[in-house]
Amino acid sequence: MKILFVEDDPMNRRVVKEMLTAAKIEMHEAENGPVGLQMIEDGDYDLILMDLRMPGMDGMEAIRHIRERSDEKGKIPIIVVTADTALNLRGQCLEQGADEFLIKPVEVRALFETIAYTIAKHKKK
């Protein structure tokens, strides 16, 4: 499995990368939305983890760009990973095209359960 994590905080990327690497999952990193969109253009990923609050282009805008694609890359499962706990934020993310939602700090069990659930749900479509 190959995952792209779009996250501006290097510490958050490192923590999640350690979790995924321990499970033999390949993780690529993008420090912002534009870099993430270019990596999606240039590569193939099974899943995207997307932070919401990033400078320049936030995660919601990046998700919209991904979902506007007419090719298979526009259908890649996306899990929002955010520290924002605003009411109805999960609903807003799902409306924009995210598949699932995780709150930081990310716990190992929640991360893997959400990835497994999202991949299984995506395969049923």
MDAnalysis code that builds the backbone (N, CA, C; Angstrom):
import MDAnalysis as mda
import numpy as np

u = mda.Universe.empty(375, n_residues=125, atom_resindex=np.repeat(np.arange(125), 3), trajectory=True)
u.add_TopologyAttr("name", ["N", "CA", "C"] * 125)
u.add_TopologyAttr("resid", np.arange(1, 126))
u.add_TopologyAttr("resname", ["MET", "LYS", "ILE", "LEU", "PHE", "VAL", "GLU", "ASP", "ASP", "PRO", "MET", "ASN", "ARG", "ARG", "VAL", "VAL", "LYS", "GLU", "MET", "LEU", "THR", "ALA", "ALA", "LYS", "ILE", "GLU", "MET", "HIS", "GLU", "ALA", "GLU", "ASN", "GLY", "PRO", "VAL", "GLY", "LEU", "GLN", "MET", "ILE", "GLU", "ASP", "GLY", "ASP", "TYR", "ASP", "LEU", "ILE", "LEU", "MET", "ASP", "LEU", "ARG", "MET", "PRO", "GLY", "MET", "ASP", "GLY", "MET", "GLU", "ALA", "ILE", "ARG", "HIS", "ILE", "ARG", "GLU", "ARG", "SER", "ASP", "GLU", "LYS", "GLY", "LYS", "ILE", "PRO", "ILE", "ILE", "VAL", "VAL", "THR", "ALA", "ASP", "THR", "ALA", "LEU", "ASN", "LEU", "ARG", "GLY", "GLN", "CYS", "LEU", "GLU", "GLN", "GLY", "ALA", "ASP", "GLU", "PHE", "LEU", "ILE", "LYS", "PRO", "VAL", "GLU", "VAL", "ARG", "ALA", "LEU", "PHE", "GLU", "THR", "ILE", "ALA", "TYR", "THR", "ILE", "ALA", "LYS", "HIS", "LYS", "LYS", "LYS"])
u.atoms.positions = np.array([
    [0.849, -1.178, 0.000],
    [0.000, 0.000, 0.000],
    [0.888, 1.233, 0.000],
    [0.468, 2.234, -0.754],
    [1.218, 3.479, -0.888],
    [0.296, 4.646, -0.523],
    [0.697, 5.396, 0.501],
    [-0.115, 6.490, 1.040],
    [0.624, 7.815, 0.879],
    [-0.129, 8.855, 0.520],
    [0.397, 10.209, 0.485],
    [-0.181, 10.965, 1.672],
    [0.692, 11.584, 2.478],
    [0.252, 12.400, 3.601],
    [0.561, 13.858, 3.281],
    [-0.490, 14.663, 3.118],
    [-0.348, 16.085, 2.836],
    [-0.541, 16.820, 4.165],
    [0.561, 17.349, 4.705],
    [0.581, 17.908, 6.068],
    [1.723, 18.904, 6.162],
    [1.457, 20.115, 6.651],
    [2.506, 21.130, 6.732],
    [3.440, 20.964, 7.927],
    [3.040, 20.252, 8.950],
    [3.860, 20.103, 10.152],
    [4.772, 18.873, 10.025],
    [6.094, 19.100, 9.963],
    [7.013, 17.965, 9.795],
    [6.944, 16.943, 10.931],
    [6.657, 17.396, 12.139],
    [6.563, 16.465, 13.275],
    [5.364, 15.532, 13.097],
    [4.233, 16.067, 12.684],
    [3.056, 15.222, 12.435],
    [3.333, 14.214, 11.333],
    [4.027, 14.652, 10.268],
    [4.373, 13.726, 9.190],
    [5.280, 12.619, 9.707],
    [6.247, 12.984, 10.527],
    [7.194, 11.992, 11.050],
    [6.503, 10.943, 11.913],
    [5.607, 11.398, 12.797],
    [4.906, 10.480, 13.692],
    [4.071, 9.475, 12.894],
    [3.304, 9.971, 11.927],
    [2.458, 9.084, 11.122],
    [3.320, 8.173, 10.260],
    [4.418, 8.698, 9.736],
    [5.312, 7.864, 8.913],
    [5.872, 6.708, 9.735],
    [6.241, 6.962, 10.972],
    [6.751, 5.890, 11.832],
    [5.689, 4.813, 12.045],
    [4.445, 5.236, 12.257],
    [3.351, 4.270, 12.439],
    [3.179, 3.415, 11.181],
    [3.136, 4.064, 10.039],
    [2.889, 3.343, 8.788],
    [4.068, 2.463, 8.394],
    [5.279, 2.975, 8.575],
    [6.474, 2.205, 8.224],
    [6.567, 0.940, 9.069],
    [6.187, 1.027, 10.327],
    [6.205, -0.147, 11.202],
    [5.269, -1.234, 10.676],
    [4.245, -0.822, 9.944],
    [3.285, -1.777, 9.369],
    [3.631, -2.095, 7.907],
    [4.827, -1.685, 7.480],
    [5.300, -1.950, 6.116],
    [4.446, -1.254, 5.052],
    [3.922, -0.086, 5.397],
    [3.161, 0.731, 4.453],
    [4.061, 1.870, 3.996],
    [4.127, 2.060, 2.700],
    [4.951, 3.112, 2.118],
    [4.206, 4.446, 2.205],
    [4.866, 5.446, 2.809],
    [4.247, 6.762, 2.921],
    [5.112, 7.799, 2.239],
    [4.488, 8.614, 1.406],
    [5.143, 9.754, 0.783],
    [4.590, 11.012, 1.435],
    [5.392, 12.067, 1.456],
    [5.036, 13.282, 2.178],
    [4.964, 14.493, 1.257],
    [3.957, 15.319, 1.483],
    [3.838, 16.615, 0.816],
    [3.606, 17.656, 1.899],
    [4.363, 18.745, 1.841],
    [4.277, 19.751, 2.902],
    [3.177, 20.779, 2.709],
    [2.452, 20.705, 1.579],
    [1.326, 21.611, 1.371],
    [0.442, 21.093, 0.237],
    [-0.678, 21.772, 0.033],
    [-1.641, 21.345, -0.978],
    [-1.089, 21.301, -2.396],
    [-0.445, 22.381, -2.880],
    [0.082, 22.354, -4.241],
    [1.095, 21.231, -4.483],
    [1.977, 20.997, -3.509],
    [2.945, 19.905, -3.656],
    [2.208, 18.568, -3.683],
    [1.211, 18.422, -2.828],
    [0.418, 17.189, -2.810],
    [-0.280, 16.949, -4.139],
    [-0.877, 17.988, -4.718],
    [-1.556, 17.837, -6.008],
    [-0.573, 17.430, -7.100],
    [0.632, 17.995, -7.067],
    [1.642, 17.620, -8.067],
    [2.082, 16.176, -7.873],
    [2.219, 15.750, -6.622],
    [2.611, 14.358, -6.355],
    [1.526, 13.390, -6.826],
    [0.270, 13.773, -6.666],
    [-0.830, 12.933, -7.159],
    [-0.766, 12.855, -8.685],
    [-0.483, 13.977, -9.325],
    [-0.353, 14.010, -10.782],
    [0.756, 13.075, -11.262],
    [1.879, 13.092, -10.540],
    [3.070, 12.351, -10.969],
    [3.133, 10.908, -10.480],
    [2.354, 10.558, -9.449],
    [2.480, 9.236, -8.843],
    [1.152, 8.514, -8.733],
    [1.225, 7.328, -8.173],
    [0.031, 6.517, -7.925],
    [-0.051, 6.207, -6.437],
    [-1.184, 6.536, -5.834],
    [-1.379, 6.319, -4.403],
    [-2.674, 5.554, -4.169],
    [-2.656, 4.742, -3.124],
    [-3.839, 3.972, -2.751],
    [-4.763, 4.765, -1.841],
    [-4.197, 5.772, -1.150],
    [-4.958, 6.535, -0.172],
    [-4.233, 7.842, 0.101],
    [-5.000, 8.879, 0.429],
    [-4.428, 10.178, 0.790],
    [-4.873, 10.527, 2.201],
    [-3.926, 10.931, 3.029],
    [-4.213, 11.529, 4.330],
    [-4.040, 13.024, 4.129],
    [-5.062, 13.823, 4.470],
    [-5.052, 15.252, 4.157],
    [-5.296, 16.102, 5.389],
    [-4.312, 16.933, 5.729],
    [-4.503, 17.933, 6.776],
    [-5.436, 19.018, 6.228],
    [-6.127, 19.710, 7.102],
    [-7.019, 20.783, 6.650],
    [-6.371, 22.156, 6.696],
    [-5.730, 22.474, 7.798],
    [-5.212, 23.820, 8.013],
    [-3.755, 23.900, 7.567],
    [-3.561, 24.361, 6.327],
    [-2.215, 24.531, 5.776],
    [-2.145, 25.909, 5.129],
    [-0.973, 26.529, 5.159],
    [-0.840, 27.835, 4.503],
    [-0.950, 27.702, 2.984],
    [-1.436, 28.742, 2.357],
    [-1.538, 28.745, 0.899],
    [-2.820, 28.100, 0.419],
    [-2.839, 26.798, 0.364],
    [-4.016, 26.040, -0.059],
    [-4.400, 25.107, 1.075],
    [-5.605, 25.281, 1.619],
    [-6.012, 24.400, 2.711],
    [-6.459, 23.043, 2.166],
    [-6.672, 22.118, 3.068],
    [-7.035, 20.759, 2.685],
    [-8.355, 20.662, 1.952],
    [-9.330, 21.499, 2.316],
    [-10.629, 21.483, 1.632],
    [-10.460, 21.820, 0.158],
    [-9.651, 22.838, -0.123],
    [-9.421, 23.229, -1.512],
    [-8.688, 22.122, -2.270],
    [-7.700, 21.516, -1.623],
    [-6.967, 20.415, -2.258],
    [-7.907, 19.247, -2.564],
    [-8.801, 18.931, -1.632],
    [-9.772, 17.853, -1.859],
    [-10.663, 18.188, -3.052],
    [-11.113, 19.439, -3.134],
    [-11.950, 19.840, -4.281],
    [-11.211, 19.629, -5.600],
    [-9.928, 20.018, -5.631],
    [-9.130, 19.829, -6.853],
    [-9.021, 18.348, -7.226],
    [-8.811, 17.509, -6.228],
    [-8.697, 16.069, -6.491],
    [-10.019, 15.533, -7.024],
    [-11.114, 15.876, -6.369],
    [-12.422, 15.345, -6.761],
    [-12.912, 15.887, -8.107],
    [-12.367, 17.000, -8.561],
    [-12.734, 17.546, -9.871],
    [-12.098, 16.775, -11.024],
    [-11.101, 15.957, -10.719],
    [-10.449, 15.186, -11.785],
    [-11.434, 14.161, -12.354],
    [-11.340, 13.927, -13.642],
    [-12.237, 12.969, -14.289],
    [-11.603, 11.583, -14.429],
    [-10.338, 11.454, -14.026],
    [-9.662, 10.160, -14.128],
    [-9.738, 9.403, -12.800],
    [-9.092, 8.258, -12.742],
    [-9.110, 7.419, -11.528],
    [-8.486, 8.122, -10.325],
    [-7.543, 9.017, -10.569],
    [-6.907, 9.733, -9.455],
    [-7.905, 10.629, -8.726],
    [-8.986, 10.986, -9.385],
    [-10.021, 11.775, -8.740],
    [-10.868, 10.972, -7.777],
    [-10.670, 9.654, -7.770],
    [-11.449, 8.767, -6.903],
    [-10.630, 8.171, -5.752],
    [-9.379, 8.593, -5.609],
    [-8.524, 8.062, -4.539],
    [-9.193, 8.322, -3.188],
    [-9.256, 7.329, -2.325],
    [-9.823, 7.563, -0.985],
    [-9.023, 8.628, -0.223],
    [-9.742, 9.508, 0.460],
    [-9.115, 10.589, 1.220],
    [-9.619, 10.550, 2.655],
    [-8.670, 10.552, 3.582],
    [-8.978, 10.660, 5.009],
    [-8.444, 12.003, 5.490],
    [-9.324, 12.844, 6.012],
    [-8.905, 14.111, 6.590],
    [-8.309, 13.820, 7.964],
    [-7.161, 14.455, 8.235],
    [-6.493, 14.324, 9.529],
    [-6.290, 15.747, 10.046],
    [-7.010, 16.114, 11.109],
    [-6.976, 17.498, 11.571],
    [-7.060, 17.596, 13.091],
    [-6.556, 18.701, 13.609],
    [-6.690, 19.001, 15.037],
    [-7.930, 19.851, 15.288],
    [-8.567, 20.290, 14.221],
    [-9.751, 21.147, 14.313],
    [-10.958, 20.309, 14.740],
    [-11.603, 20.714, 15.810],
    [-12.752, 19.971, 16.326],
    [-14.049, 20.772, 16.207],
    [-14.093, 21.702, 15.257],
    [-15.291, 22.531, 15.067],
    [-16.508, 21.651, 14.793],
    [-17.645, 22.114, 15.287],
    [-18.886, 21.384, 15.051],
    [-19.162, 21.281, 13.557],
    [-19.640, 20.138, 13.129],
    [-20.021, 19.860, 11.751],
    [-18.856, 19.868, 10.765],
    [-17.610, 19.951, 11.252],
    [-16.471, 19.940, 10.336],
    [-16.387, 18.610, 9.595],
    [-16.648, 17.518, 10.299],
    [-16.629, 16.206, 9.649],
    [-17.619, 16.181, 8.480],
    [-18.826, 16.669, 8.716],
    [-19.840, 16.712, 7.670],
    [-19.411, 17.563, 6.487],
    [-18.785, 18.698, 6.772],
    [-18.303, 19.572, 5.695],
    [-17.235, 18.863, 4.862],
    [-16.344, 18.150, 5.535],
    [-15.279, 17.431, 4.827],
    [-15.865, 16.334, 3.938],
    [-16.834, 15.601, 4.462],
    [-17.457, 14.535, 3.672],
    [-18.206, 15.126, 2.483],
    [-18.850, 16.268, 2.671],
    [-19.539, 16.937, 1.565],
    [-18.575, 17.374, 0.470],
    [-17.359, 17.742, 0.859],
    [-16.350, 18.177, -0.115],
    [-15.707, 17.003, -0.849],
    [-15.945, 15.782, -0.357],
    [-15.397, 14.622, -1.050],
    [-14.470, 13.750, -0.240],
    [-14.221, 14.120, 1.017],
    [-13.406, 13.245, 1.864],
    [-14.202, 11.976, 2.164],
    [-13.488, 10.887, 2.402],
    [-14.142, 9.617, 2.714],
    [-14.265, 9.384, 4.217],
    [-13.286, 9.870, 4.968],
    [-13.291, 9.686, 6.423],
    [-12.591, 10.853, 7.081],
    [-12.551, 10.825, 8.422],
    [-12.121, 11.968, 9.219],
    [-11.460, 11.462, 10.493],
    [-10.249, 11.939, 10.786],
    [-9.530, 11.588, 12.021],
    [-9.104, 12.868, 12.734],
    [-9.168, 12.840, 14.059],
    [-8.730, 13.974, 14.873],
    [-7.309, 13.714, 15.384],
    [-6.463, 14.760, 15.308],
    [-5.101, 14.691, 15.871],
    [-5.189, 14.957, 17.364],
    [-4.290, 14.415, 18.151],
    [-3.199, 13.544, 17.741],
    [-3.737, 12.173, 17.331],
    [-3.172, 11.665, 16.254],
    [-3.624, 10.400, 15.686],
    [-3.114, 9.242, 16.534],
    [-4.030, 8.361, 16.901],
    [-3.659, 7.158, 17.642],
    [-3.490, 6.016, 16.644],
    [-2.550, 5.136, 16.922],
    [-2.218, 4.049, 16.004],
    [-3.448, 3.225, 15.632],
    [-4.177, 2.789, 16.617],
    [-5.342, 1.934, 16.356],
    [-6.372, 2.642, 15.491],
    [-6.670, 3.897, 15.822],
    [-7.651, 4.662, 15.046],
    [-7.182, 4.860, 13.613],
    [-5.891, 5.112, 13.430],
    [-5.345, 5.300, 12.087],
    [-5.547, 4.047, 11.242],
    [-5.146, 2.897, 11.763],
    [-5.240, 1.667, 10.983],
    [-6.682, 1.205, 10.787],
    [-7.519, 1.401, 11.779],
    [-8.937, 1.047, 11.614],
    [-9.591, 1.923, 10.551],
    [-9.257, 3.209, 10.561],
    [-9.849, 4.124, 9.589],
    [-9.330, 3.839, 8.183],
    [-8.055, 3.541, 8.054],
    [-7.502, 3.178, 6.740],
    [-8.178, 1.916, 6.223],
    [-8.267, 0.886, 7.052],
    [-8.879, -0.380, 6.624],
    [-10.341, -0.172, 6.232],
    [-11.077, 0.563, 7.038],
    [-12.487, 0.826, 6.761],
    [-12.653, 1.596, 5.449],
    [-11.831, 2.612, 5.255],
    [-11.924, 3.458, 4.065],
    [-11.587, 2.674, 2.800],
    [-10.548, 1.868, 2.861],
    [-10.158, 1.057, 1.700],
    [-11.259, 0.046, 1.386],
    [-11.800, -0.608, 2.398],
    [-12.873, -1.591, 2.193],
    [-14.104, -0.918, 1.598],
    [-14.480, 0.233, 2.115],
    [-15.634, 0.974, 1.623],
    [-15.412, 1.390, 0.170],
    [-14.214, 1.804, -0.152],
    [-13.895, 2.241, -1.516],
    [-13.971, 1.082, -2.509],
    [-13.549, -0.100, -2.088],
    [-13.575, -1.262, -2.974],
    [-15.003, -1.704, -3.308],
    [-15.962, -1.378, -2.418],
    [-17.356, -1.752, -2.637],
    [-18.041, -0.867, -3.676],
    [-17.462, 0.318, -3.945],
    [-18.084, 1.277, -4.879],
    [-18.028, 0.788, -6.308],
])
